[in-house]
């Protein structure tokens, strides 16, 4: 490939300019943005939420199954999902990007345009970052700032008697990855599964609504799968959970294609659902009528139990998606 068509030919300044053109770079509260040694922000009243996520080629994404545009969307979406889980409103982000010198400029353009589109849709802007050569593969790190309009919702706070709920449906992102890895044509229901793997949609509006109406006692986003994240919520709250496996929200098309047992495994341990898992005091549950959430269990004094038709089952196998076993 001609060096002029790669990031090595573009150089750091050229990469920064490309990304700055693709993403919104000015917003309320920002005094100085891209172009100086550091951003300068106006101090704001209230509490600031800050989160960061790192995506590494070969661990978090695979070019056989995702495009640079998919990765640009996903890298920002996973951070937005963390802010959603705190019930906060996102504001600005910083992007650090490691690229192999031979990376095509067109790939970086696709990455940046997709990230910029999600930033605009979410009402946020790029405040700065860094670029560097990364010979082993792409490395994408985003730090996102947001503001709390209400008291931030934490993982700690669930109490015995609260109901355990989850938004949306589970297992489809993992099903999409499995479908792609199997080399099958992407058509019919698989199109939706693959879209959820490639371009997850963070539940920002729901997280903010739950927080601002004081409906939830604890909340987190399901990034690593219910089998991993539900015990995290219980541990943070110092309580237990009874989870009803027969109530898990699984799309019927997933069951039709994979069978009940495999679909349930995808919902429990597949990861990357980016739905919200939260607990609700019993006397507030009525406010959720009509909201696309499902009650899947209840908070207990101690111990997490996985129940199928009332019968306790062995704990599902949790998977470490950040340090997968070779």
C-alpha positions in Angstrom: 0.0 0.0 0.0 1.2 3.5 -0.9 2.6 5.1 2.4 0.6 8.3 1.6 -2.6 6.2 2.0 -1.6 4.9 5.5 -1.4 6.6 8.9 2.4 6.5 8.6 2.1 8.9 5.7 -0.6 11.0 7.5 1.4 11.5 10.7 0.1 12.3 14.2 -1.1 15.8 13.2 -3.0 14.4 10.2 -4.7 11.7 12.3 -5.8 14.2 14.9 -7.1 16.6 12.2 -9.0 13.7 10.6 -10.7 12.6 13.8 -11.4 16.2 14.8 -13.3 16.8 11.5 -15.4 13.7 12.1 -16.4 14.3 15.7 -18.1 17.2 17.4 -15.4 19.2 19.2 -17.2 22.1 21.0 -19.8 22.0 23.7 -21.0 23.7 26.8 -18.5 23.8 29.6 -15.4 23.5 27.3 -13.1 26.5 27.3 -10.2 25.0 25.4 -10.4 21.8 23.4 -8.3 20.0 20.8 -5.1 21.9 19.8 -3.4 22.7 23.2 -1.5 20.5 25.6 -4.6 19.9 27.7 -8.3 20.7 27.6 -9.7 23.4 29.8 -13.2 22.9 31.2 -15.5 25.2 33.2 -16.1 23.8 36.7 -19.7 22.7 37.0 -22.1 22.5 39.9 -23.0 19.0 40.9 -21.2 15.8 40.5 -19.1 14.7 37.5 -19.0 11.0 36.4 -15.9 9.8 34.7 -15.4 6.4 33.1 -12.8 4.8 30.8 -12.7 1.7 28.7 -9.9 0.1 26.6 -10.6 -2.0 23.5 -7.7 -4.1 22.1 -7.6 -5.8 18.7 -7.7 -9.5 19.1 -9.3 -9.4 22.6 -12.3 -7.1 22.2 -12.8 -7.1 18.4 -11.8 -9.1 15.4 -11.5 -7.7 11.9 -13.0 -10.8 10.5 -16.3 -9.9 12.1 -16.2 -6.1 12.5 -15.3 -3.1 10.4 -13.4 0.0 11.6 -16.7 1.8 11.6 -18.2 -0.8 13.9 -15.2 -0.5 16.3 -15.6 3.3 16.3 -19.2 3.1 17.4 -18.6 0.3 19.9 -15.7 2.0 21.6 -17.8 5.0 22.4 -21.0 3.0 23.2 -19.4 0.9 25.9 -18.4 4.0 27.8 -21.9 5.6 27.3 -23.3 2.4 28.8 -21.2 2.9 32.0 -22.6 6.4 32.3 -26.1 5.1 31.7 -25.7 2.7 34.6 -24.9 5.6 36.9 -28.1 7.4 35.7 -25.9 10.3 34.4 -25.9 12.5 31.3 -22.8 12.2 29.2 -20.9 15.4 28.2 -17.4 15.0 26.6 -14.8 12.4 25.9 -11.1 11.9 25.3 -9.8 9.4 22.7 -6.4 7.7 22.8 -5.7 5.7 19.7 -2.9 3.2 18.9 -2.5 2.3 15.3 -0.2 0.0 13.3 1.8 2.3 10.9 0.4 0.4 7.9 -3.2 1.2 8.8 -5.2 2.6 5.8 -6.4 6.2 6.2 -9.8 5.1 4.9 -10.1 2.7 7.9 -9.4 5.6 10.4 -11.9 7.7 8.5 -14.6 5.0 8.8 -13.7 4.6 12.5 -13.9 8.3 13.2 -17.1 9.0 11.2 -19.0 6.3 13.0 -17.8 7.5 16.4 -18.7 11.0 15.5 -22.2 10.0 14.4 -22.8 8.3 17.8 -21.3 11.3 19.6 -23.7 13.7 17.8 -26.7 11.4 18.5 -25.7 11.3 22.2 -25.2 15.1 22.5 -21.5 14.8 23.4 -18.2 16.1 22.0 -14.5 15.2 21.7 -12.3 17.3 24.0 -8.8 15.8 23.2 -6.7 12.6 23.4 -3.5 11.1 21.9 -2.3 9.0 19.1 0.6 6.6 18.9 2.1 3.8 16.7 1.0 0.4 17.9 2.7 -2.3 15.8 0.8 -5.2 17.4 -2.6 -4.0 16.5 -5.3 -1.3 17.2 -5.7 0.0 20.7 -8.6 2.3 21.5 -9.0 4.0 24.9 -11.9 6.4 25.6 -12.4 8.4 28.8 -15.9 9.9 29.1 -17.2 12.6 31.4 -20.8 13.1 32.4 -23.0 14.9 34.9 -25.4 13.7 37.5 -28.8 15.4 37.5 -29.9 13.2 40.4 -28.0 11.2 43.0 -25.7 8.8 41.1 -26.9 5.2 41.2 -24.3 2.7 42.4 -23.9 -1.0 42.5 -24.2 -0.8 46.2 -27.7 0.0 47.6 -29.8 -3.1 47.0 -31.7 -4.4 50.0 -33.5 -7.7 50.8 -37.0 -7.6 49.4 -36.1 -5.4 46.4 -36.9 -6.8 42.9 -34.2 -7.6 40.4 -34.9 -6.3 36.9 -33.2 -6.1 33.5 -33.8 -4.0 30.4 -34.2 -5.4 26.9 -33.3 -8.9 25.9 -30.2 -11.0 26.6 -27.8 -13.1 24.6 -28.2 -11.6 21.1 -24.8 -9.9 20.9 -23.1 -13.2 21.8 -25.3 -15.0 19.3 -24.2 -12.6 16.6 -20.5 -13.2 17.3 -21.1 -17.0 17.3 -23.0 -16.7 14.0 -20.2 -14.7 12.4 -17.6 -17.2 13.7 -19.6 -20.0 12.2 -19.3 -18.4 8.7 -23.0 -18.5 8.2 -24.8 -15.9 6.0 -26.1 -12.9 7.9 -29.8 -12.8 7.1 -33.1 -12.9 8.9 -33.0 -12.8 12.7 -29.2 -13.2 12.6 -29.0 -9.7 11.1 -30.3 -8.2 14.4 -28.0 -10.4 16.5 -24.9 -9.3 14.5 -26.0 -5.7 14.7 -26.1 -5.9 18.5 -22.6 -7.4 18.5 -21.1 -4.8 16.2 -23.0 -1.7 17.3 -24.5 -1.9 20.8 -27.0 0.8 21.8 -26.4 2.1 25.4 -29.6 2.6 27.5 -28.9 6.3 28.3 -32.5 7.5 28.4 -33.6 4.6 30.6 -30.7 5.0 33.0 -31.4 8.7 33.4 -35.1 8.2 33.8 -34.7 5.6 36.5 -32.2 7.7 38.4 -34.2 11.0 38.1 -37.4 9.4 39.3 -35.6 7.6 42.3 -36.9 4.2 41.2 -33.7 2.1 41.6 -31.6 1.1 44.7 -28.7 -0.3 42.7 -27.7 -0.6 39.0 -24.9 -1.7 36.7 -24.6 -2.4 33.0 -24.4 -5.9 31.6 -21.0 -5.8 29.8 -19.6 -9.2 30.9 -22.9 -11.2 31.1 -25.5 -11.9 33.8 -23.5 -14.8 35.3 -20.6 -12.4 36.1 -22.4 -9.1 36.7 -25.3 -10.1 38.9 -22.9 -11.5 41.6 -21.0 -8.2 41.4 -24.1 -6.2 42.2 -24.9 -8.6 45.1 -21.3 -8.4 46.5 -21.3 -4.5 46.3 -24.6 -4.4 48.1 -23.6 -7.0 50.7 -26.7 -9.1 49.9 -27.8 -12.1 47.9 -30.0 -12.8 44.9 -32.5 -15.3 43.8 -32.5 -15.3 40.0 -35.3 -17.1 38.1 -33.8 -18.6 35.0 -37.2 -19.3 33.4 -37.9 -15.6 33.4 -34.8 -14.4 31.5 -35.8 -12.2 28.6 -34.6 -14.1 25.6 -35.9 -13.4 22.1 -37.8 -16.4 20.7 -35.8 -16.4 17.5 -32.7 -17.1 19.6 -34.4 -20.2 21.1 -35.6 -21.3 17.7 -32.1 -21.2 16.3 -29.9 -22.4 19.2 -32.3 -24.3 21.4 -33.4 -23.5 25.0 -30.2 -24.6 26.8 -27.7 -22.9 24.4 -29.8 -19.7 24.2 -29.9 -19.6 28.0 -26.1 -20.0 28.1 -25.7 -17.1 25.7 -28.0 -14.9 27.9 -26.1 -15.8 31.0 -22.5 -15.7 30.0 -22.2 -14.4 26.4 -21.6 -10.8 27.5 -21.8 -7.5 25.7 -25.5 -7.1 26.1 -25.0 -3.6 27.5 -28.5 -3.7 29.1 -29.1 -2.3 32.6 -29.4 -4.7 35.6 -31.0 -3.0 38.5 -32.9 -3.5 41.8 -36.2 -1.8 42.6 -37.9 -1.5 46.0 -41.2 -3.4 45.9 -43.3 -0.2 46.5 -41.8 1.5 43.5 -42.2 -1.3 41.0 -45.6 -0.1 39.8 -43.9 2.9 38.2 -42.3 0.6 35.7 -45.5 -0.6 34.1 -45.1 -0.2 30.3 -41.3 0.2 30.5 -39.4 -2.5 28.5 -37.9 -4.2 31.6 -38.3 -7.7 33.0 -38.4 -8.8 36.6 -36.0 -11.8 36.9 -35.6 -12.3 40.6 -35.3 -10.7 44.0 -32.8 -9.5 46.5 -32.2 -11.8 49.5 -30.1 -11.5 52.7 -27.1 -13.6 51.4 -26.0 -16.0 48.7 -26.8 -15.9 45.0 -29.1 -18.8 43.8 -30.0 -19.6 40.2 -33.5 -21.1 40.1 -35.3 -23.0 37.4 -39.0 -23.5 38.1 -38.1 -23.0 41.8 -35.3 -25.6 41.8 -31.8 -24.5 42.5 -29.3 -25.1 39.7 -25.4 -25.0 39.7 -24.1 -21.5 39.2 -23.6 -20.8 35.5 -20.0 -20.6 34.2 -18.9 -17.0 34.1 -16.4 -15.9 31.4 -13.7 -13.3 31.8 -14.1 -11.4 28.5 -11.1 -9.1 29.2 -8.6 -11.9 29.9 -9.9 -14.9 28.0 -8.2 -18.2 28.4 -6.2 -19.3 25.4 
